[in-house]
Amino acid sequence: MADDNDQEKTEEPTSKKLEDAQKKGDVVKSQEINNWFVMVGAALAIGMMGTSTAGGILGGLRVFLASPEAIPMDQEHLRLIWSDVGQIALKAVMMPLGILLVFALAGNVVQHAPVFTSENMKPSFSKISPMKGLERLFGPKSLMNFAKSLIKFFVVGTVALLIVWPERDRLGLMMTWDVAELLPMVRAMTLKLFAGVISVMTIVAALDYLFERMQWMKKQRMSVQEVRDEYKQMEGDPKVKAKLRQIRSERGRRRMMSNVPKATVVITNPTHFAVALLYEKGMGAPICVAKGADAVAFKIREIAQENDVPVVESPPLARALFATVEIDQEIDPEHYKAVAEVIGYVMRLKTKIGVRSPVN
């Protein structure tokens, strides 16, 4: 069943899918990137612990190394000794630990922005299921990680051996050296070893990150149905959108029809188009308050007749106005003369009759 689901997920993940995964704490993470940053931090810490630092440690511990039999063993002296040793050790490790902490955090930050989520804290049966645990231990991902560890161990071990092997004669004589000579030599060899290992680990970390990202992107793939469902969530269900458009259209039509009784004149085709115009003294040009075709045109004429709004038949003018003017907009200047003649005719008729009556 799981294989079937994987085969169905053939679509690349959408940006929303990736954002949701990151919000849940599901992000690309390469452990080799973290290891690389820790190794760089360790090399930097050792490099910053120069000769003066090594000399300070050596000076503090010289009495223990040179003449331990001369150390008083009474309670007060032992307390002072432990206090001195603690200060020396604290001074020696504070800076390296601080550097390692910063680089360890940087190893995570460079891969992804900090994510604060409680998703992984939620109870899940899969976390305590023995079968799921065996799948995690012996699954493809675990076997792949084991293979990567073996390859890394072999490559890094080979590089370390190539760096240390030429120094094998000096290593054999180190036991006879003075501590003042030993510490700088160990520091130099350690930095050389770190430089070689970090060079190899740079390639390993880059390849591992690309591999982990590829696996993560594969995990985030979506089925065609998931893409459709997400689109519906983001853009809205087409059926719902069509219904909303219908509701908005009906509401707009009702508002438009409510303006017909206020119109000065309704110009018709006579049956296919109807345009209701409003003109009052002081207006720059007549305004279209309603327009429609066929059934809507019939309704406009009906409301106009019920409210004694003059209805004038002028097919060319009705078609031109219907095509060029929108609701609540002034008519175009090219139609001023024709509309003025119609409105003038309506005004003269109103004056002559003394009442507003339909004109056919």
Secondary structure, DSSP 8 states (H G I E B T S, - for coil): -HHHHHHH--B---HHHHHHHHHTT-----HHHHHHHHHHHHHHHHHHS-HHHHHHHHHHHHHHHH-GGGS--SHHHHHHHHHHHHHHHHHHHHHHHHHHHHHHHHHHHTTS-----SGGGS--HHHH-HHHHHHHHHSHHHHHHHHHHHHHHHHHHHHHHHHHGGGHHHHHHGGGS-HHHHHHHHHHHHHHHHHHHHHHHHHHHHHHHHHHHHHHHHHT-B-HHHHHHHHHHHH--HHHHHHHHHHHHHHHHHHHHHHGGG-SEEEE-SSSEEEEEE--TT-SS-EEEEEEETHHHHHHHHHHHHTT--EEE-HHHHHHHHHH--TT-B--GGGHHHHHHHHHHHHHHHHHHSS-----
